[in-house]
Amino acid sequence: MNAFECRTSRTVTLGSAVPGILQNPNEWRRWGAAALVSLIIAAALGISAARAGATTTDALAEVNGEAITAKELETRLGAKVSQLEEQITLEITQRLNNLKAFLKRIEATRIARELAEENVRNQKARYDVGLATTKDLIDFTDRLTQAERAEVEALTGYNIELANLRHADGTLLRERSVLLERTSPEAPPWFARF
């Protein structure tokens, strides 16, 4: 029997609890949040067995073939959680720094586009009085097109990085008003019952 003792003093059987919780979205209310977190972390760490009915911190668990006490397991889980928190903090910090860089890039490309528009207006005025050739006008129009493209790329990069930040801090779905619901599996068709 595969069991894991959670902080809620409840012995959870991994083999039977995980499918029940995943199939029934209301099952977590029965187990409690702390038990579920412990269960999910334990399953993620690869806990393969523990002494059935263990309820003390002296209980033995087997993680990746190594026998450890529940206290050691709790220490390892704490270290994993700390490591995950550091990774998330680092990723969010990097995303924020990237956003700041994109804001500066957007401002620079906006100014470059405005200058290119001014140059095209000046070249058109020079062309109208015969001081510029058609090639000059086409060259400045090409530079304007390149400046507009660079500005669009900067805006696109900023929006992509903003989505990456929302993904890193876990608010992407909420920002987009996306709600995920687990549906119960469909009943098999009548002919599959035979």
N, C-alpha and C positions, 0 to 999 in steps of 0.2 A: 504494500500500500504506500503510495507516494503522498507524503504529508509535509506541510510547512507551517510552523507556528508563527502567527502574526502578532503584532503588538497589541492587538485587541484581545489577547488570551484565547483566541479561537484557533483551533487546529483546522487547517484548510487542506483538503485533498486536491492536489494539483490536477490529477488526471480527470476528476469529475467536476471540479469547480470552474475551471477556465471555460470549457465549452458552454456550461450553463449560463455563465455571466455574459459570454459573447453572444449567445443566441437570444437571451432575454434582456432587453435594455433596462428593465425595472429590477433586475436581479441585484444590481449594485446597492440598492437601498437596503436589502436584507443583509448584505455582508458588511456594509459600512465602508467609508472611503479609505480609512487606514488599512483595512484588511485587503482591499482591492489593490492599493498601491504596493503593499508588501507582496501580494500574490503576483502582480505583473512584473515587479522587479525580480522576484525570485525566479520566475519563468524565464525572464530575459537573461539572467545570469547562468542559466543552465542547471538549476538545482534538479538533480535526478531522483533523490530519495532522502527521506528523513525518518527517524524513528516514529512509528505510528503512535498517536496519543501523546506525543511529547508536549509538555506545557511549561517547562522551566527553561532558564537560560543555559542550563547544562546539556540541553538536548543536542544530539549530534545530527548534522546534516551532511550531505555529500554534494559538493560542488565540483564539477568537472573531475570527478574521480577522487577528490581529496576530502577526507573527513574533517569537518570543522565544527566548533561549537556555535551555538546561536549568537553568542556575544561576538565571536569573530565574524560571523556572517553579517551582523548588524554593523560592525566596523567597516567591512568591505562595502556594504551597501552605502554607508555614509560617504566613503571615499568616492564611490562611483557617482553619487549625487553631486558631491562637491566638484568633481571633474566635469560633469555635465553643465553645472552652473557656470563654471569658468569658461567653458567652450561657448556657451550661449552668450555670456557677457562679452567675450572677445568678438564674436560674430556681429553682435549688435553694435559694438563700438566701431568695428570696421565699416559696417554699413552706414553708420552716421557720418563717419569721415568721408566716405565715398559720396554721400549726398552733399556734403559741404563743398567738395571738389566739383561736383556737377553744377551746383548753384553758381560757382565762380565761372565755370565754363559757359553756362547759359548766358551770363552777363557779358562775357567777352565776345561770344558769337553774336549776341544781339547788337553790340556796338559795332562789330565788324560788318554786319548786314546793313546797319544804318549808314555807315561810311560808304559801303559799296553802292547803296541806293543814291547817295549824294553824288558819287563819282559818275554814275550812269546819267543822272540829270545834267551834270556839268558837261559830259561828253555829248549828250543830245543837243545842248545849247551850242557847243562848239561846232558840232556837225551842221546845225542849221545855218550857221554863218560861214561855213566852209573852212574852218580851222582844223577839223578832224575828219579822218576817213571812215568809211564803213567798217573797215577792219578794226579800227580803234573802238568804235561803238560796240561791235560784236565782242571784242575782248573784255570790255568793261561789263557788258551784260553777262558774259560767262563768269566773270569774277563774282558778280551779284548772285548768280545761280549757285555757285559754290558756297558762298557765305550763307545763303538761305538753307542749303543742304546741311551745312555744319551746325546751324542753329537747330534744325529739326532733329539731327542726331543727338545733340546735347539734351534737348527736351525728352527725347525718347529714352536716352540713357538714364536720365534723372528718374523718369517714371518707372523704368525697370528696376532701378536700384531702390526706389521707394517700395515697390512690391516685394523685393527681396528683404527689405527691413521688416515689413509687415509679416512676412513668412517667418523670419528669424524670431520676432518677438511674439509670434503666435496670434496675431490679430488679423491676418489676411482674410480669413473667411468671414469674420464678424464685420470687417470694413466693407465687404462686398455683399453683406446681408445673405450669406449662404448658411443654411441650416442643414446639418447632416442628421438624418434619422435612420435608425436601424429598423428595417422592416422584418416581419416574421417571414420565414420561408413559405413559399407557396405549397399548398397541399399537392401531393402527386395526383395526376389525372386518374380518373376512375379505372381505366384499363390497366394501370400500373399496379393496382392492388391485387391482381390475380396471381 
